[in-house]
Amino acid sequence: SCTIKCETQDACKEKRISCPPNHDCTVVCSGDASCVVATINGPIGKDLTVNCAGPSSCSDTIFAATETVNTAYTCSAKDSCKGATRINCGSGSCEVACLGEAACDSAAININRAISFA
């Protein structure tokens, strides 16, 4: 598997992050506002795990994961995954955990072809 880490403030802000093909992929956005206004492309036919643990991380972020299998999103910090964020499930199981204060507020969650959603 592959892990992409955006651990400092604004580390992956406005970036396009593409998981490598043929590998399960984990994206960690743990810095303040890391992954803000980013596009994260999940691996085709493999699993995507996203951990948005920094305050305001993954806000206004697009998760292009419709071609993945299993997806798991954890938005554990205040304002994480908030705003114009688009969370997409793949064709397998899909888990979205919005644990932080105002996490996922106004976000669009697209279940797509997922066989299960939690």
DSSP file with accessible surface (Angstrom, degrees, kcal/mol):
  #  RESIDUE AA STRUCTURE BP1 BP2  ACC     N-H-->O    O-->H-N    N-H-->O    O-->H-N    TCO  KAPPA ALPHA  PHI   PSI    X-CA   Y-CA   Z-CA
    1    1 A S              0   0  118      0, 0.0     2,-0.4     0, 0.0    24,-0.2   0.000 360.0 360.0 360.0 167.5    0.0    0.0    0.0
    2    2 A C  E     -a   25   0A  33     22,-2.6    24,-2.8    18,-0.1     2,-0.5  -0.945 360.0-160.4-124.2 139.2    1.0    3.6   -0.4
    3    3 A T  E     -a   26   0A  72     -2,-0.4     2,-0.5    22,-0.2    24,-0.2  -0.987   1.2-165.3-122.1 127.3    0.7    6.5    2.2
    4    4 A I  E     -a   27   0A  40     22,-3.0    24,-3.0    -2,-0.5     2,-0.5  -0.957  13.3-159.5-109.6 123.2    0.7   10.1    1.2
    5    5 A K  E     +a   28   0A 131     -2,-0.5     2,-0.5    22,-0.2    24,-0.2  -0.916  22.2 178.7-114.2 128.4    1.3   12.5    4.1
    6    6 A a  E     +a   29   0A   1     22,-3.4    25,-1.5    -2,-0.5    24,-1.2  -0.855  24.5 155.7-120.1  86.1    0.4   16.2    4.3
    7    7 A E        +     0   0  112     -2,-0.5     2,-0.2    23,-0.2    25,-0.2   0.549  43.5  65.0-101.3  -9.0    1.5   16.9    7.8
    8    8 A T  S >  S-     0   0   98     23,-0.2     3,-2.2     1,-0.1    23,-0.3  -0.707  97.8 -70.9-113.3 167.2    2.3   20.6    8.0
    9    9 A Q  T 3  S-     0   0  129      1,-0.3    24,-0.2    -2,-0.2    -1,-0.1  -0.281 118.3  -4.4 -57.6 132.7    0.1   23.7    7.6
   10   10 A D  T >  S+     0   0   67     22,-2.0     3,-1.3     1,-0.1    -1,-0.3   0.647  89.1 148.6  59.6  18.1   -1.1   24.2    4.0
   11   11 A A  T <  S+     0   0   36     -3,-2.2    -2,-0.1     1,-0.3    23,-0.1   0.866  79.4  15.2 -53.7 -44.2    1.1   21.2    3.0
   12   12 A a  T >  S+     0   0   18     -4,-0.3     3,-1.8    -6,-0.1    -1,-0.3   0.036  88.6 154.8-120.8  26.5   -1.1   20.0    0.2
   13   13 A K  T <  S-     0   0   83     -3,-1.3    24,-0.2     1,-0.3     3,-0.1  -0.340  75.8  -5.6 -60.3 130.6   -3.2   23.2   -0.3
   14   14 A E  T 3  S+     0   0  135     22,-3.1    -1,-0.3     1,-0.2     2,-0.2   0.685 104.4 136.4  58.8  23.9   -4.7   23.5   -3.8
   15   15 A K    <   -     0   0  122     -3,-1.8    24,-2.3    21,-0.3     2,-0.6  -0.603  57.0-128.3 -98.4 159.8   -2.7   20.5   -5.0
   16   16 A R  E     -f   39   0B 172     -2,-0.2     2,-0.5    22,-0.2    24,-0.2  -0.949  27.7-168.4-104.7 116.8   -3.7   17.5   -7.1
   17   17 A I  E     -f   40   0B  17     22,-3.3    24,-3.5    -2,-0.6     2,-0.5  -0.937   2.6-170.5-111.5 123.0   -2.8   14.3   -5.3
   18   18 A S  E     -f   41   0B  71     -2,-0.5    24,-0.2    22,-0.2    22,-0.1  -0.962  18.2-135.7-118.1 122.9   -3.0   11.1   -7.3
   19   19 A b        -     0   0   13     22,-2.7    25,-0.2    -2,-0.5     6,-0.1  -0.491  35.7-104.2 -68.9 142.6   -2.6    7.7   -5.6
   20   20 A P    >   -     0   0   45      0, 0.0     3,-0.8     0, 0.0    -1,-0.1  -0.345  41.8-100.5 -68.0 150.1   -0.3    5.4   -7.6
   21   21 A P  T 3  S+     0   0   93      0, 0.0    24,-0.1     0, 0.0     3,-0.1  -0.276  98.8  24.1 -68.1 156.6   -2.1    2.7   -9.6
   22   22 A N  T 3  S+     0   0  123     22,-0.5     2,-0.3     1,-0.1    23,-0.1   0.632 103.8  92.8  68.6  17.3   -2.3   -0.9   -8.4
   23   23 A H  S <  S-     0   0   93     -3,-0.8    23,-0.1    21,-0.1    -1,-0.1  -1.000  78.4-113.7-139.2 142.6   -1.9   -0.1   -4.7
   24   24 A D        -     0   0   65     -2,-0.3   -22,-2.6    22,-0.1     2,-0.4  -0.427  43.3-146.8 -62.9 151.4   -4.3    0.6   -1.9
   25   25 A b  E     -ab   2  48A   1     22,-2.9    24,-2.6   -24,-0.2     2,-0.4  -0.980  20.3-168.6-135.7 135.3   -3.8    4.2   -0.8
   26   26 A T  E     -ab   3  49A  39    -24,-2.8   -22,-3.0    -2,-0.4     2,-0.5  -0.987   7.5-164.6-120.0 130.1   -3.9    6.2    2.4
   27   27 A V  E     -ab   4  50A   0     22,-2.8    24,-2.7    -2,-0.4     2,-0.5  -0.973   4.1-165.5-115.7 124.6   -3.9   10.0    2.4
   28   28 A V  E     -ab   5  51A  28    -24,-3.0   -22,-3.4    -2,-0.5     2,-0.6  -0.949  10.3-179.4-114.3 118.6   -3.2   11.7    5.8
   29   29 A c  E     +ab   6  52A   0     22,-3.0    25,-1.7    -2,-0.5    24,-1.3  -0.820  24.1 146.5-115.5  86.2   -4.0   15.4    6.1
   30   30 A S        +     0   0   45    -24,-1.2   -23,-0.2    -2,-0.6    -1,-0.1   0.577  40.3  89.2-104.1 -10.7   -2.9   16.2    9.6
   31   31 A G  S >  S-     0   0    7    -25,-1.5     3,-2.1   -23,-0.3    23,-0.3  -0.474  93.6 -81.3 -84.1 159.6   -1.6   19.8    9.4
   32   32 A D  T 3  S-     0   0   82      1,-0.3   -22,-2.0   -25,-0.2   -21,-0.2  -0.388 114.7  -5.9 -57.6 128.7   -3.8   22.9    9.8
   33   33 A A  T >  S+     0   0   21     22,-3.0     3,-1.2   -24,-0.2    -1,-0.3   0.693  94.0 159.5  57.0  20.8   -5.6   23.6    6.6
   34   34 A S  T <   +     0   0    0     -3,-2.1    24,-1.9     1,-0.2    25,-0.2  -0.483  65.0  16.7 -71.1 143.6   -3.7   20.8    4.9
   35   35 A c  T >  S+     0   0    0      1,-0.2     3,-1.3    22,-0.2    -1,-0.2   0.647  86.1 159.7  69.0  16.8   -5.4   19.5    1.7
   36   36 A V  T <  S-     0   0   21     -3,-1.2   -22,-3.1     1,-0.3   -21,-0.3  -0.514  72.6  -1.1 -70.1 135.0   -7.6   22.6    1.5
   37   37 A V  T 3  S+     0   0   68     22,-2.3    -1,-0.3    -2,-0.2     2,-0.2   0.808 104.6 141.1  53.8  32.8   -9.1   23.0   -2.0
   38   38 A A    <   -     0   0    1     -3,-1.3    24,-2.5    21,-0.3     2,-0.5  -0.593  50.4-135.8 -96.5 163.5   -7.1   19.9   -3.1
   39   39 A T  E     -fg  16  62B  29    -24,-2.3   -22,-3.3    -2,-0.2     2,-0.6  -0.993  17.8-165.0-117.8 122.8   -8.2   17.2   -5.5
   40   40 A I  E     -fg  17  63B   0     22,-3.0    24,-2.6    -2,-0.5     2,-0.7  -0.953   4.4-157.2-113.3 116.4   -7.4   13.7   -4.3
   41   41 A N  E     -fg  18  64B  37    -24,-3.5   -22,-2.7    -2,-0.6    24,-0.2  -0.849  12.4-145.0 -96.8 115.6   -7.6   11.0   -6.9
   42   42 A G        -     0   0   14     22,-2.8     2,-0.2    -2,-0.7    25,-0.1  -0.292  29.8 -89.4 -74.2 162.5   -8.1    7.5   -5.5
   43   43 A P    >   -     0   0    2      0, 0.0     3,-1.3     0, 0.0     2,-0.3  -0.525  42.0-113.0 -76.1 137.0   -6.6    4.4   -7.0
   44   44 A I  T 3  S-     0   0  129      1,-0.3   -22,-0.5    -2,-0.2    24,-0.2  -0.511  97.4  -0.3 -70.6 125.4   -8.6    2.6   -9.7
   45   45 A G  T 3  S+     0   0   43     22,-3.1    -1,-0.3    -2,-0.3     2,-0.2   0.583 118.9  87.8  74.9  11.0   -9.8   -0.8   -8.5
   46   46 A K  S <  S-     0   0   80     -3,-1.3    23,-2.8    21,-0.2     2,-0.3  -0.727  81.9 -83.1-130.5-178.6   -8.1   -0.5   -5.1
   47   47 A D        -     0   0   46     -2,-0.2   -22,-2.9    21,-0.2     2,-0.4  -0.639  30.1-156.5 -95.1 147.4   -9.0    0.9   -1.7
   48   48 A L  E     -bc  25  71A   1     22,-2.5    24,-1.9    -2,-0.3     2,-0.4  -0.981   8.4-176.2-123.5 128.2   -8.8    4.6   -0.5
   49   49 A T  E     -bc  26  72A  58    -24,-2.6   -22,-2.8    -2,-0.4     2,-0.4  -0.991   6.1-171.1-121.6 129.8   -8.4    5.6    3.1
   50   50 A V  E     -bc  27  73A   1     22,-3.1    24,-2.4    -2,-0.4     2,-0.5  -0.985   8.2-171.4-125.4 131.1   -8.4    9.3    4.0
   51   51 A N  E     -bc  28  74A  59    -24,-2.7   -22,-3.0    -2,-0.4     2,-1.0  -0.940   1.5-174.5-123.3 106.7   -7.7   10.8    7.5
   52   52 A d  E     +bc  29  75A   1     22,-3.3    24,-1.4    -2,-0.5    25,-1.1  -0.818  24.2 150.7-100.8  91.1   -8.4   14.5    7.8
   53   53 A A        +     0   0   39    -24,-1.3   -23,-0.2    -2,-1.0    -1,-0.2   0.480  39.9  87.8-106.3  -6.1   -7.0   15.2   11.3
   54   54 A G  S >  S-     0   0    1    -25,-1.7     3,-2.5   -23,-0.3    23,-0.2  -0.693  91.9 -89.2 -95.0 148.3   -5.9   18.8   11.1
   55   55 A P  T 3  S+     0   0   62      0, 0.0   -22,-3.0     0, 0.0   -21,-0.2  -0.314 113.3   0.8 -54.4 131.1   -8.2   21.8   11.8
   56   56 A S  T >  S+     0   0   43     22,-2.6     3,-1.3     1,-0.2    23,-0.1   0.547  95.9 154.2  63.9   9.8   -9.9   22.8    8.6
   57   57 A S  T <   +     0   0    0     -3,-2.5    24,-2.2    21,-0.3    25,-0.3  -0.382  63.1  15.0 -67.1 145.8   -8.1   20.0    6.7
   58   58 A d  T >  S+     0   0    0    -24,-1.9     3,-1.1     1,-0.2     2,-0.3   0.656  85.6 154.7  65.7  18.2   -9.8   18.7    3.6
   59   59 A S  T <  S+     0   0   15     -3,-1.3   -22,-2.3     1,-0.3   -21,-0.3  -0.599  72.9   4.2 -75.3 137.7  -12.2   21.8    3.4
   60   60 A D  T 3  S+     0   0   70     22,-1.9     2,-0.3    -2,-0.3    -1,-0.3   0.818 101.2 148.9  57.4  33.6  -13.4   22.4   -0.1
   61   61 A T    <   -     0   0    0     -3,-1.1    25,-2.5    21,-0.2     2,-0.5  -0.760  42.9-141.4-101.5 144.1  -11.6   19.3   -1.2
   62   62 A I  E     -gh  39  86B  46    -24,-2.5   -22,-3.0    -2,-0.3     2,-0.8  -0.921   8.1-161.5-105.8 123.7  -12.7   16.9   -4.0
   63   63 A F  E     -g   40   0B   0     23,-2.7     2,-1.2    -2,-0.5    25,-0.4  -0.906   4.1-163.0-104.1 102.8  -12.2   13.2   -3.4
   64   64 A A  E     +g   41   0B  37    -24,-2.6   -22,-2.8    -2,-0.8     3,-0.1  -0.737  40.5 132.9 -87.6  92.9  -12.3   11.6   -6.9
   65   65 A A    >   +     0   0    1     -2,-1.2     3,-1.8   -24,-0.2    -1,-0.2   0.186  19.6 115.4-131.4  17.1  -12.9    8.0   -5.8
   66   66 A T  T 3  S+     0   0   56      1,-0.3    47,-0.2    24,-0.1    -1,-0.1   0.759  82.6  49.7 -66.2 -21.6  -15.7    6.6   -7.9
   67   67 A E  T 3  S+     0   0  112     23,-0.1   -22,-3.1   -25,-0.1    -1,-0.3   0.364  93.9  95.9 -97.3   4.2  -13.4    4.1   -9.5
   68   68 A T    <   -     0   0    1     -3,-1.8    23,-2.1   -24,-0.2   -21,-0.2  -0.313  67.4-139.3 -81.8 176.4  -12.0    2.8   -6.2
   69   69 A V  S    S+     0   0   43    -23,-2.8    23,-2.4     1,-0.4    21,-0.4   0.730  78.7  15.5 -99.2 -90.3  -13.3   -0.3   -4.3
   70   70 A N  S    S-     0   0   54     21,-0.2   -22,-2.5    22,-0.2    -1,-0.4  -0.683  70.3-169.8 -89.3 138.8  -13.6    0.3   -0.5
   71   71 A T  E     -cd  48  94A   3     22,-2.7    24,-2.1    -2,-0.3     2,-0.4  -0.972   9.5-177.5-128.9 144.0  -13.4    3.9    0.8
   72   72 A A  E     -cd  49  95A  22    -24,-1.9   -22,-3.1    -2,-0.4     2,-0.5  -0.967   3.8-173.7-141.8 122.5  -13.0    5.2    4.4
   73   73 A Y  E     -cd  50  96A   2     22,-3.1    24,-2.8    -2,-0.4     2,-0.5  -0.971   3.1-173.2-117.8 129.8  -13.0    8.9    5.3
   74   74 A T  E     -cd  51  97A  50    -24,-2.4   -22,-3.3    -2,-0.5     2,-0.7  -0.980   4.8-178.1-123.4 118.1  -12.3   10.1    8.8
   75   75 A e  E     +cd  52  98A   1     22,-3.3    24,-1.9    -2,-0.5    25,-1.8  -0.863  19.5 156.6-113.5  88.8  -12.8   13.9    9.4
   76   76 A S        +     0   0   51    -24,-1.4     2,-0.2    -2,-0.7    25,-0.2   0.556  42.4  76.1 -99.8  -9.0  -11.8   14.1   13.1
   77   77 A A  S >  S-     0   0   13    -25,-1.1     3,-1.9   -23,-0.2    23,-0.3  -0.610  93.3 -78.6-103.9 164.1  -10.8   17.8   13.5
   78   78 A K  T 3  S+     0   0  109      1,-0.3   -22,-2.6    -2,-0.2   -21,-0.3  -0.341 115.0   0.8 -58.4 132.2  -12.8   21.0   13.8
   79   79 A D  T >  S+     0   0   33     22,-2.8     3,-1.0     1,-0.2    -1,-0.3   0.594  92.2 152.9  63.7  14.2  -14.0   22.2   10.4
   80   80 A S  T <   +     0   0    0     -3,-1.9    24,-2.3     1,-0.2    25,-0.3  -0.482  67.6   8.5 -74.3 144.8  -12.5   19.2    8.6
   81   81 A e  T 3  S+     0   0    0    -24,-2.2    -1,-0.2    22,-0.2     2,-0.2   0.786 100.5 146.6  58.9  31.5  -14.1   18.2    5.3
   82   82 A K    <   +     0   0   69     -3,-1.0   -22,-1.9   -25,-0.3     2,-0.3  -0.597  39.4  11.1 -99.2 156.7  -16.3   21.3    5.5
   83   83 A G  S    S+     0   0   23     22,-3.0    25,-0.1    -2,-0.2   -24,-0.0  -0.638 125.3   2.0  90.0-133.2  -17.8   23.5    2.8
   84   84 A A  S    S+     0   0   68     -2,-0.3    -1,-0.2    23,-0.1    23,-0.1   0.100  89.1 145.1 -83.9  25.2  -17.7   22.6   -0.9
   85   85 A T        -     0   0    0     20,-0.2    23,-2.8    -4,-0.1     2,-0.5  -0.406  36.9-155.2 -64.4 137.0  -16.1   19.2   -0.1
   86   86 A R  E     -hi  62 108B 119    -25,-2.5   -23,-2.7    21,-0.2     2,-0.5  -0.951   7.6-168.6-119.6 109.8  -17.2   16.3   -2.4
   87   87 A I  E     - i   0 109B   0     21,-3.2    23,-3.2    -2,-0.5     2,-0.4  -0.868   8.0-167.3 -99.0 124.2  -16.8   12.9   -0.8
   88   88 A N  E     - i   0 110B  17     -2,-0.5     2,-0.2   -25,-0.4    23,-0.2  -0.936   9.3-146.9-117.5 136.3  -17.2   10.0   -3.2
   89   89 A f        -     0   0    0     21,-2.4    24,-0.3    -2,-0.4   -24,-0.1  -0.600  13.4-140.9 -91.0 159.3  -17.7    6.3   -2.5
   90   90 A G        -     0   0    1    -21,-0.4   -21,-0.3     3,-0.3    23,-0.1   0.062  41.7 -75.9 -96.3-147.1  -16.3    3.6   -4.7
   91   91 A S  S    S+     0   0   40    -23,-2.1    24,-0.3    23,-0.2   -22,-0.2   0.539 111.0  48.4 -97.0  -7.2  -18.0    0.2   -5.6
   92   92 A G  S    S-     0   0    5    -23,-2.4    23,-1.5     1,-0.3    24,-1.1   0.169 110.6 -26.4-103.8-136.8  -17.3   -1.6   -2.3
   93   93 A S  E     - e   0 116A  33     22,-0.2   -22,-2.7    21,-0.2     2,-0.4  -0.506  56.4-160.0 -80.4 150.9  -18.0   -0.5    1.3
   94   94 A f  E     -de  71 117A   0     22,-1.4    24,-2.2   -24,-0.2     2,-0.4  -0.990   8.5-176.5-135.9 123.9  -17.9    3.2    2.1
   95   95 A E  E     -d   72   0A 108    -24,-2.1   -22,-3.1    -2,-0.4     2,-0.4  -0.986   2.5-177.9-122.8 130.7  -17.4    4.7    5.6
   96   96 A V  E     -d   73   0A  22     22,-2.6     2,-0.6    -2,-0.4   -22,-0.2  -0.985   2.6-174.5-128.5 118.1  -17.6    8.4    6.4
   97   97 A A  E     -d   74   0A  33    -24,-2.8   -22,-3.3    -2,-0.4     2,-0.9  -0.957   6.1-173.7-117.1 113.3  -16.9    9.5   10.0
   98   98 A g  E     +d   75   0A  54     -2,-0.6   -22,-0.2   -24,-0.2     4,-0.1  -0.841  24.8 150.6-105.2  90.5  -17.5   13.2   10.7
   99   99 A L        +     0   0  123    -24,-1.9   -23,-0.2    -2,-0.9    -1,-0.2   0.717  39.4  83.0 -99.8 -27.6  -16.2   13.4   14.3
  100  100 A G  S >  S-     0   0   15    -25,-1.8     3,-2.3   -23,-0.3   -23,-0.2  -0.370  95.5 -78.4 -80.0 161.2  -14.9   17.0   14.7
  101  101 A E  T 3  S-     0   0  140      1,-0.3   -22,-2.8   -25,-0.2   -21,-0.2  -0.387 118.0  -3.9 -58.5 125.3  -16.9   20.1   15.5
  102  102 A A  T >  S+     0   0   40      1,-0.2     3,-1.7   -24,-0.2    -1,-0.3   0.609  94.2 162.6  62.4  15.0  -18.7   21.2   12.3
  103  103 A A  T <   +     0   0   13     -3,-2.3   -22,-0.2     1,-0.3    -1,-0.2  -0.388  67.0   8.9 -63.1 138.6  -16.8   18.4   10.4
  104  104 A g  T >  S+     0   0   18    -24,-2.3     3,-2.0     1,-0.2    -1,-0.3   0.543  86.5 164.2  68.4   8.9  -18.5   17.7    7.0
  105  105 A D  T <  S-     0   0   85     -3,-1.7   -22,-3.0   -25,-0.3    -1,-0.2  -0.401  73.9  -3.2 -60.5 123.8  -20.8   20.7    7.4
  106  106 A S  T 3  S+     0   0   97      1,-0.2    -1,-0.3   -24,-0.2     2,-0.1   0.492 100.1 142.7  70.7   5.4  -22.2   21.5    3.9
  107  107 A A    <   -     0   0   23     -3,-2.0     2,-0.5   -26,-0.2    -1,-0.2  -0.447  50.7-127.0 -73.9 150.4  -20.2   18.7    2.3
  108  108 A A  E     -i   86   0B  41    -23,-2.8   -21,-3.2    -2,-0.1     2,-0.6  -0.866  20.1-164.1 -97.6 126.2  -21.7   16.5   -0.5
  109  109 A I  E     -i   87   0B  66     -2,-0.5     2,-0.7   -23,-0.2   -21,-0.2  -0.961   2.4-165.5-113.6 114.6  -21.5   12.8    0.1
  110  110 A N  E     -i   88   0B  59    -23,-3.2   -21,-2.4    -2,-0.6    -2,-0.0  -0.896   9.7-171.4-104.5 110.6  -22.0   10.7   -3.0
  111  111 A I    >   +     0   0   78     -2,-0.7     3,-1.9     1,-0.2    -1,-0.2   0.812  23.9 168.5 -71.9 -28.6  -22.7    7.1   -2.3
  112  112 A N  T 3   -     0   0   80      1,-0.2    -1,-0.2   -24,-0.0   -22,-0.1  -0.274  67.7 -19.6  53.2-126.9  -22.5    6.1   -6.0
  113  113 A R  T 3  S+     0   0  147    -24,-0.3    -1,-0.2   -47,-0.2   -23,-0.1   0.185  90.7 146.7 -98.3  15.4  -22.4    2.3   -6.5
  114  114 A A    <   -     0   0   18     -3,-1.9   -22,-0.2     1,-0.1   -21,-0.2  -0.230  45.0-147.0 -57.4 140.4  -21.2    1.4   -3.0
  115  115 A I  S    S+     0   0  142    -23,-1.5     2,-0.3   -24,-0.3   -22,-0.2   0.697  83.2  16.2 -82.4 -19.3  -22.5   -1.9   -1.7
  116  116 A S  E     -e   93   0A  59    -24,-1.1   -22,-1.4    -5,-0.1     2,-0.4  -0.992  64.4-164.3-149.8 153.6  -22.6   -0.5    1.9
  117  117 A F  E      e   94   0A  92     -2,-0.3   -22,-0.2   -24,-0.2   -24,-0.0  -0.997 360.0 360.0-141.6 132.5  -22.5    2.9    3.6
  118  118 A A              0   0   83    -24,-2.2   -22,-2.6    -2,-0.4    -2,-0.0  -0.991 360.0 360.0-141.3 360.0  -21.9    3.8    7.2
